Amino acid sequence: MRTRFTEAFGVAYPIVQAGMSWASSNVALPAAVSNAGGLGVLAAGPMFVEDFRAALRALKQATHRPFAVNVPLYRPRAGEVLDIVLEEKAPILIASQGGPKQYVERFKAAGVKCIHVVASERHALKALEAGVDAIVVVGGEAGGHPPPDQVSTLVLVRAVAKAAPEAILIAGGGIADGAGIAAMLALGADAAQLGTRYLATREAGVHDAYKQAVLAAGIADTALVGKGLSPIRMIANRFSARYLESEAAGADIEVRRGIFAQSSLKLAALEGDVDNGKLEAGQSAGLIGDLPGAAALTERLVDECRSALARLSEFHIALEGGLQRNLKRVF
Ligand SMILES: Cc1cc2nc3c(=O)[nH]c(=O)nc-3n(C[C@H](O)[C@H](O)[C@H](O)COP(=O)(O)O)c2cc1C
């Protein structure tokens, strides 16, 4: 499976395991994915700086294939984390939630490939202008932080592919199987990034109750919480209901900020509080029904993607056959 992404990053398959705070803030998940031929991503977000360095070193030992580290740039100690990425010579940086200008030159000069996460066409073009090697474009279905304007993956990925056809584009948000990956390739993407799907794996570093909540959720069971703040998509629960009630009642933004701050992803991920925690997950939770190992999942995604592409090429052949029949009729 060769795409511009696999060629540029030396990865066997056009599959990226999304950086997810807590869920991929461990060695097991990214190592399993990278060893299976996808791109595993270590999420620095919630980690103490020195724990991050230790995990990065361990990950280098656990796989000899390319992997990436995800650094949300808004975090208080993001600068120190970026320094460690350089010192430890991680092969690929995936930066999110901040501008690319602050790191691109330095990282490229050091030979670290730079991928930037965006959620709008405008930010995609800005990141490319700043010189990043690839962009992750995340649409409204996504778990975690979807675009504030909620434009869907189908529309946003297509818009960016048309606006920047030369860019290496990784599509994210709502993709849970190989058919979804094939659909993104059809839109013009070079790879797909899957978050919620890899959250429901044995290696994901979150509480089992959280994983079970993902498995139990239907496609319409997520809630968008925090409009006007920093919106997150999560599985609806007692916390999201309380927050959305206050929003519907017209509560002042400061009141809503207070309710928003009373919950956290950590509460769900570490303590398994599925009623009061922020159970970040995307709409694709409703497409997920099992808890495989991450390597087996990656292999399955490749098989499914191949089947989906073969199905499309059958349409193509059938279409050509139909065309010939029509031509015979005409002439
Ligand atoms: C539990 C969870 C935690 C996340 N944490 C981060 C993070 O630390 N950094 C980041 O850039 N994106 C984070 N995201 C977003 C993912 O990287 C990815 O863009 C998103 O999950 C893709 O949509 P999907 O869940 O529909 O596959 C998180 C998503 C989830 C579900």
The ligand as a Gaussian input file, in Angstrom:
#p B3LYP/6-31G(d) Opt

LIG

0 1
 C       -9.327000       9.953000      24.479000
 C       -8.770000      10.910000      23.462000
 C       -7.675000      11.689000      23.794000
 C       -7.124000      12.557000      22.851000
 N       -5.988000      13.263000      23.185000
 C       -5.363000      14.002000      22.236000
 C       -4.103000      14.608000      22.509000
 O       -3.523000      14.481000      23.595000
 N       -3.520000      15.329000      21.516000
 C       -4.112000      15.487000      20.283000
 O       -3.533000      16.143000      19.412000
 N       -5.317000      14.928000      20.004000
 C       -5.919000      14.162000      20.937000
 N       -7.103000      13.515000      20.620000
 C       -7.623000      13.586000      19.231000
 C       -7.044000      12.432000      18.376000
 O       -5.659000      12.629000      18.179000
 C       -7.711000      12.289000      17.001000
 O       -7.575000      13.476000      16.256000
 C       -9.178000      11.908000      17.070000
 O       -9.371000      10.908000      18.028000
 C       -9.639000      11.406000      15.700000
 O      -11.000000      11.160000      15.688000
 P      -11.667000       9.708000      16.025000
 O      -11.639000       9.619000      17.505000
 O      -13.031000       9.860000      15.468000
 O      -10.841000       8.651000      15.364000
 C       -7.684000      12.671000      21.566000
 C       -8.806000      11.879000      21.236000
 C       -9.338000      10.993000      22.152000
 C      -10.503000      10.132000      21.759000

